Amino acid sequence: AFGNIEVQDSRGCCSGFTGSVTKLLFIFHLLAFIALTAFLGVQASSHQNPAYKPFSNFIPLVSSVIVSTIAACFWVILAVTNPPKAIKTSLWSAPVSALACDVVILLVGNTAALGIGALVVVFAIAAGLYSCWATGPRLKHASDMLSVSVIGAHLPPTTSCLVIYVLLATFGYMAFWTVAISCIAAAEGHFMNYRVAYVAALLVSMAWTMQVLRYIVYVAVAKLANGRLIYGIRIPGGAVEAFCGTIFGPAFGDICMGAMAVPVNSAVRGLARAMKTATGGNDEFIFSGQGCCFAVSEKMLGRANRWGFVHVGARGKAFCVASRDVWSLFVLRGIAELIDSDLTGSFCFLSSVTSGALASLVSGSWALAMDKDQKKLALPISIYAFLIGYYMVLHSISLLFFSVFISTSATQLNWLCTFV
């Protein structure tokens, strides 16, 4: 119980059949990813494309991994040493870096590049307007929240090692993924007529795997924090025991399922907010879609939200049950709107966009400089580099601050309202 509000401990049915199926699906997907990478490697070695140039294709993507790692270290250090400055930097660096990246995209000159360039300009304008809007009390509240949490956190060394291990796993996966995507450009032949399908499969694999790695640490750290903050004890074996229990226990199925549901929910929620802001809350027929979209996002938020992973790890609940119980607690406490509109999530997203744009700028510029005759190759390289930079920094920032917030011994309610 939290205060006078009782939180149920039922696991529900989602951790049974659905969780097992999702876990098996994720394992099968990893095996399929390995098989696809091996297949593409064989095709690239036996049917190599004569036009393929490693220095204008593979090397720029490798540089994006290196740039992303450096950017991740920068954001982590800045966020720990000066949280208010980190938030302000992320608010204003995102639109600027997006416009700088857009210059490289527009230099490609084809129709696809112009379309993507236009979308980047729209995003930069929207991010700039958001930076102007997210000032005053909201900015001060987010800065104070981060500062207090960083100062008050007592992170055990094993937790920090756990985060480092997952970041190394992320780096390794990204390097492997870079080899796979480069083999698509390096190979030719009958099987390479399905390049679009291969690329789509690799992108889906990246998104799902990155989310699963991210939430594994969330659940493991929640287990550690639950024992220390609620019962005043430490789990024997520390982070290693919590990590192994998360991967090999029933919670892994919930993590795989939540890794699919939460991004979809966030996308729908963001679309609903954008439509509501653009229409000014107008409910006329022409704007009726925003009301429907917002209603759907509200229902999804109550059944699949990122805060539910706290109870998945701490109380062993199913993801759907945990999401429902946590959100019900927020509503009963009267802080649902505050939690949903906190700036720390925007800080994580914008800092990741900034680093992704910088990685895209470096890789795209390299690709253009090395192969001026085939500018069209710079566009996919820029997109892949952005995704690599985005996920690398997203992991660093979110894992760090999840550990910080969940380890802050202010109140049990503050522990539950962790930043993700």
Residue pairs with C-beta under 8 A, 6 or more apart in sequence:
1 7
2 329
2 412
2 413
2 416
3 413
5 329
5 332
5 333
7 311
7 315
7 325
7 326
7 329
8 321
8 325
9 315
9 317
10 317
10 321
11 316
11 317
11 318
11 321
12 317
12 318
12 320
12 321
13 318
14 254
14 257
14 318
14 319
14 320
14 321
15 250
15 251
15 253
15 254
15 317
15 318
15 319
18 253
18 257
19 250
19 252
19 253
19 254
19 256
19 257
19 318
19 319
20 253
21 253
22 253
22 256
22 257
22 260
23 252
23 253
23 256
25 256
26 208
26 212
26 256
29 205
29 208
30 205
30 209
32 201
33 180
33 201
33 202
33 205
33 209
36 180
36 198
36 201
36 202
37 176
37 179
37 180
37 183
39 191
40 180
40 183
40 184
40 187
40 198
41 179
41 180
41 183
43 183
43 187
43 189
43 191
43 192
44 182
44 183
44 186
44 187
47 187
47 188
47 189
47 192
48 186
48 187
48 188
49 185
49 186
49 187
49 188
51 374
52 185
52 186
53 370
53 371
54 182
54 186
55 370
56 366
56 367
56 370
56 371
56 374
56 377
57 182
57 185
57 186
57 367
57 377
57 381
58 178
58 179
58 182
58 186
59 366
59 370
60 362
60 363
60 364
60 366
60 367
60 370
60 381
60 385
61 178
61 181
61 182
61 363
61 381
61 384
61 385
61 388
62 175
62 178
63 362
63 363
63 366
64 359
64 360
64 362
64 363
64 384
64 385
64 388
64 389
65 171
65 174
65 175
65 178
65 388
65 392
67 355
67 358
67 359
67 362
67 363
67 389
68 174
68 355
68 356
68 359
68 388
68 389
68 392
68 393
69 171
69 392
71 354
71 355
71 358
71 359
71 389
71 392
71 393
72 167
72 355
72 392
72 393
72 395
72 396
72 397
73 396
75 86
75 90
75 351
75 355
75 393
75 396
75 397
76 396
76 397
76 400
78 85
78 86
78 89
79 86
79 146
79 150
79 397
79 400
79 401
80 150
80 400
83 143
83 146
83 147
83 150
84 143
84 146
84 147
86 146
86 347
86 351
87 139
87 142
87 143
87 146
87 343
87 344
87 347
88 139
89 351
90 346
90 347
90 350
90 351
90 354
91 130
91 131
91 134
91 139
91 346
91 347
91 350
92 131
93 350
93 351
93 354
94 124
94 127
94 131
94 350
94 351
94 353
94 354
94 357
95 123
95 124
95 125
95 127
95 128
95 131
96 124
97 353
97 354
97 357
97 358
97 361
98 120
98 123
98 124
98 127
98 353
98 357
99 120
99 121
99 124
100 357
100 361
101 120
101 357
101 358
101 360
101 361
101 364
101 382
101 386
102 117
102 120
102 121
102 124
104 360
104 361
104 364
104 365
104 368
104 378
104 382
105 113
105 116
105 117
105 120
105 364
105 379
105 382
106 113
106 114
106 117
107 113
107 368
107 375
107 378
108 368
108 375
108 376
108 378
108 379
109 375
110 375
110 376
110 379
112 379
113 376
113 379
116 379
116 383
126 274
127 350
127 353
130 346
134 343
134 346
138 341
138 343
139 343
141 342
141 343
142 342
142 343
142 344
142 347
145 342
145 344
145 419
146 344
146 347
146 401
148 408
148 410
149 401
149 404
149 405
149 408
149 419
150 404
152 408
152 409
152 410
153 403
153 404
153 405
153 407
153 408
154 407
154 409
155 403
155 404
155 407
156 224
156 234
156 238
156 239
156 407
158 224
158 238
158 239
158 240
159 221
159 224
159 238
159 239
159 403
159 407
160 403
161 239
162 217
162 220
162 221
162 239
162 240
162 242
162 243
163 217
163 399
163 400
163 403
165 243
166 213
166 214
166 216
166 217
166 395
166 399
167 395
167 396
167 399
169 213
170 210
170 213
170 391
170 392
170 395
171 392
173 206
173 209
173 210
173 213
174 388
174 391
174 392
177 202
177 205
177 206
177 388
178 384
178 388
180 202
181 199
181 202
181 384
184 192
184 195
184 198
184 199
184 202
185 377
199 380
203 387
206 387
206 391
207 263
208 256
208 259
208 260
210 391
210 394
210 395
211 259
211 260
211 262
211 263
212 255
212 256
212 259
213 395
214 259
214 394
214 395
214 398
214 399
215 255
215 258
215 259
215 262
215 309
216 243
216 246
216 247
216 252
216 255
217 399
217 402
217 403
218 306
218 309
218 310
218 313
218 402
218 420
219 246
219 251
219 255
219 309
219 312
219 313
220 239
220 242
220 243
220 245
220 246
220 313
221 239
221 242
221 313
221 402
221 403
221 406
221 407
222 309
222 310
222 311
222 312
222 313
222 314
222 406
223 235
223 242
223 245
223 246
223 313
223 314
224 234
224 235
224 238
224 239
224 242
225 314
225 406
225 407
225 415
226 313
226 314
226 315
227 233
227 234
227 235
228 234
228 407
229 407
229 409
229 412
229 415
230 314
230 412
235 241
235 242
242 313
245 251
246 252
246 255
246 313
250 316
251 312
251 313
251 316
254 312
254 318
254 319
254 322
255 309
255 312
255 319
257 319
258 304
258 306
258 308
258 309
258 312
258 319
258 323
261 300
261 304
261 319
262 304
262 305
262 306
264 300
264 304
265 297
265 300
265 301
265 304
265 305
266 306
268 293
268 296
268 297
268 300
269 297
269 300
269 301
271 293
271 297
272 290
272 293
272 294
272 296
272 297
275 287
275 289
275 290
275 293
275 294
276 290
276 294
278 290
279 287
279 290
283 291
301 327
301 340
302 323
302 324
302 327
302 328
303 320
303 323
303 324
304 319
304 320
304 323
305 323
305 326
305 327
306 420
307 323
307 326
307 327
307 330
307 339
307 416
307 417
307 418
307 420
308 317
308 319
308 320
308 322
308 323
308 324
308 325
308 326
308 327
309 319
309 322
309 420
310 322
310 326
310 406
310 415
310 416
310 418
311 317
311 321
311 322
311 325
311 326
312 318
312 319
312 322
315 322
317 325
326 416
327 336
329 416
330 336
330 339
330 417
333 413
335 417
339 417
342 419
344 401
344 419
345 419
345 420
347 397
348 394
348 397
348 398
348 401
348 419
349 394
351 393
351 397
352 389
352 390
352 391
352 393
352 394
352 397
353 390
354 393
355 389
355 390
355 392
355 393
356 385
356 386
356 387
356 388
356 389
356 390
356 393
357 386
357 389
358 389
359 385
359 386
359 388
359 389
360 382
360 383
360 385
360 386
360 389
361 382
362 385
363 381
363 382
363 384
363 385
364 378
364 379
364 381
364 382
364 385
367 377
367 378
367 381
367 382
368 375
368 378
371 377
371 378
398 420
401 419
402 418
402 419
402 420
404 419
405 414
405 415
405 418
405 419
406 415
406 418
408 414
408 415
409 415
